[in-house]
Amino acid sequence: MAKESIAKENPVIDALRKLKEEEAELLLKLKPVQEAIGALEKIVDKTTKKVKPASGSKDGTGENQGAEENALESVTDAQ
């Protein structure tokens, strides 16, 4: 019983509990965003695979990869 009363009165434990609840809410919001990013990455992968054989030049594919990496970095930084 002493532990229960200490846990209810301790502001650190209360703050920890609130932070864990916020973390759970954020993870629920983050999951759809991660799924969308994964789907978009698959689309980009498919289009780059189609573009590579058709282009035939090394410079063109390098530019596509650089743009793709920059786009992915900006999405990652935004999170």
Contacts in CASP RR format, 6 or more apart in sequence:
PFRMAT RR
TARGET T0000
AUTHOR 0000-0000-0000
METHOD contacts of the structure
MODEL  1
MAKESIAKENPVIDALRKLKEEEAELLLKLKPVQEAIGALEKIVDKTTKK
VKPASGSKDGTGENQGAEENALESVTDAQ
7 13 0 8 1.000
30 79 0 8 1.000
33 79 0 8 1.000
37 75 0 8 1.000
41 72 0 8 1.000
44 68 0 8 1.000
44 71 0 8 1.000
48 61 0 8 1.000
48 64 0 8 1.000
48 65 0 8 1.000
48 68 0 8 1.000
51 61 0 8 1.000
51 64 0 8 1.000
52 61 0 8 1.000
55 61 0 8 1.000
END
